[in-house]
Amino acid sequence: MAKAKATKKATTKKAAPKKAAAKKAAPKAAKKAAPKAAAKKAAPKKAAAPKKAKTARKPNAAFMKALTPSAALAAVVGASPLPRTEVVKKLWAYIKKNNLQDAKNRRNINADAKLKEVFGGKTQVSMFDMTKLVSKHLK
C-alpha cells in the first residue's frame, strides 16, 4: 500500500505542472483565436464596400479655363492665356531658375523686381499666399 500511495503522489505532482502548462497555453490560444475571428468578420465588410463602379477622375473645369494674365504677371509667365495650373508651374520655374526661394525657410519666396509687382509690393511671400496674390492678376 505504501507503494500505491507513493505512486499516486508522484502522478499528482507530475500532472500538476502539465495542468499549469495547459492553463497558460489556453489563454494564449484564446488570444490568438480572437483576432482571427475578428479578421474573418471584418473581411466580408471590406469585400462588400467596393461595389461602386470606379469612374475616371475628371479635372475641375475652373482650373483648366484659360485666363489672361495682367501686364505685371505677363512679364513673368508670358502674355498668352493660360490655365491657373500652368501659371503656377511657370511661376515655380521662374522662382527656381532665379533662385528666389528663401535659404532658411524654403516655404518663403523672396521677390525680385518682376515678382514684387505681382505680390503687391511685398518683398517676401509664403508659397501658400502666392497663389492667392497671383489670382488677382488673372482675368
ABEGO torsion letter per residue (X at the ends): XAAAAAAAAAAAAAAAAAAAAAAAAAAAAAAAAAAAAAAAAAAAAAAAAAABBBBBBBBBAAAABBBBBBAAAAAAAEABBBBAAAAAAAAAAAAAAAGABBAABAABBBBBAAAAAAAGGBABBBAAAAAAAAAAABX
